[in-house]
Amino acid sequence: MLSERQKLILHVIIDNYIRSAEPVGSRTISKREDIGYSSATIRNEMADLEEMGYLEQPHTSAGRIPSNKGYRFYVDQLAYMPSMQIEDATHIRRAFADRFYELEQVMNQAAAILSGLTSYTSIVLGHELKTTKLKTLQIIPLSLGSAVAILVTDTGRVENKMISIPESIPMEELERVVNLLNSRLQGVSMPELRQRLHTEVTRELSRYLQRHEQIMEVLEDALGTKPEEQIVLKGTTNIMMQPEFRDVDKVRDILAIFEQNDMMVRLFDSQQSGIQVRIGTENQEEAVSGCSIITATYHFDGLPVGTIGLLGPTRMEYGRVISILRELAGNLTDAVERFHKPGT
């Protein structure tokens, strides 16, 4: 159990280190007007905090830096989480003043704002909602035996996919089938769409098409996009600007993670509502063991459907970052609700 004096000293050390990225010594703390302790007293308390694992002493420096345990205590109990700074709030409000026609535009905007305001790497994960509905499907021939399938949802999301067309299927026949599918299944949710494709559409095609099995395979391929997470990533090289990451090998390992969608989803996805802060080794991935990852969920009908978050050094302005994330998560929630209202 830390004493009130130890809590104050730990708080001041972390605040100083966040700003300076330099080890903090007892004399630096004693010069502050709000600290009424001598340099010797502070030095003794710093030694005790180091022994308890809250501080570390890099090299032979007289100063200390926070450990992961120290940051965790700071975030959980010490850090004053301020309300949104006026400049940040103004920036976000102006950025979302424009009208967006696709949900992906909102995701891109939110990621760009987060990266720009914090100078860290930002990510937005979006999940295909159960309420996402088919607006239209098109299959456009490109060359003999190949075509591009274009699927548009009611949220404005557009997916393009290259597919193969058997030579035995005339494009005119396939076009009629696609028109039938659009007339029967427009407005059907994406999960239900795949189910009904195998029931009523299959039955209808089998009545008058000899090649219905081949055509069904084409349709399955066209609609076979997995309902995976959409990933928007901004500021991927920002990590290189932080003094903690001058080691090229360290940075290379982190940048490699940004190329692995499965890894990004695993690191940033959150099924728990609200703000989540993972510090250093809490991330359980060696490449980001020197980083903090902070995420916030956005919602639809009260349930989390996506995540906005960032990756940066453990030495970050936790209070400011959390307030920005809360605001952006609220904007994303509003956008999801708006795009999924009937008639929009």
C-alpha positions, 0 to 999 in steps of 0.5 A: 500500500502506497502512502499519500506522499509516495502516490504524489511523488509517483504521480509527479515523476510520471507527469514529468517523464511523459512530457520530457522523456528523460529520467526524473531526479529528486532535485527536479521534483523538489523544485516544484512549488506544490511539493513540500518535501526535501530532495533527500526525503524524495530520494528515499521515497523514490528508492522505496518506489523502485524497490516496490517495482513502480519505478526503474533506474535506467543505466547509471542515471540518478533519475528514475522512469516509470515501470509498467506497474507504475503506469498501471497504478497511475492510470487506475488510481492517479491520473486525472482524466480531464474533460475534453480540451477546447482545441481538441473538441473544436477540431473534432467538431469541425471534422465531423461537420461535413456530411458523410455518405458512407460509414467507411468515410466516417471510420477514415475520418475518425482514424485520421483525427485520432492520429493527427491529434495524438501523433500515435498510430490509430486504428478503427475496426468495424464489424459487419452488423447483423442489420447491414442489408443488401442494396444491389449486386452486379456482376460485370464481365471483364474477359472470357471466363472472368468477371468482377462482382460488385456488392453494395450495402445499405450503409454505402459499403462497396465490395469488389471481388474477382470471380470466375465464370464457366464458359458454359454459362452465357452472360445474358443468363447470368445477368437475368439471375442477378436481376432475380436475386436483386428483386428477391433479396434486396433489403435482406440482411447480409447473414440472412442473405447467404441463408436464403440464397441456398433456399428460395433462390436455389429452388427457383433456379432449379425450376427453369435452369439446367445449369442452376448448380453452376450458377449457384456456385458463381453466386456463392463466390460473388456473395462469399465475402466473409463478414470480417472486420473492416480495418482503417489504419493511420499514422503507421510511421508515427512510432518512429518519431518517439525517442523510445523507438530509436532501435531499428529492429524494434520499429521493424517488428512493430511495423510488421504487425501493421501488415497483419490484419489478424494480429491487428484485430487480436490486439485492438478488438474489444468485446467489453464496452468502454475504454480499455488500457493495456500497458507494455507486457499486458499486450501479450505480444513481444513486438509491442511490449514497450507500447500501450494500446488504448481502445474505446468501443462504439455501439449500435442498439447498445451493443459494441460493434466496433473499436477505435484505438491507438498504439503509442509508447507507454509514455503517453498523455493518458488523460488527454488520449482517453478523452479524445477516444471517448469523443470519437467513439461517441461520433462513431456510435452516432454515425452507425445509428444514423446509417442504420436508421430505416430509410437512410 
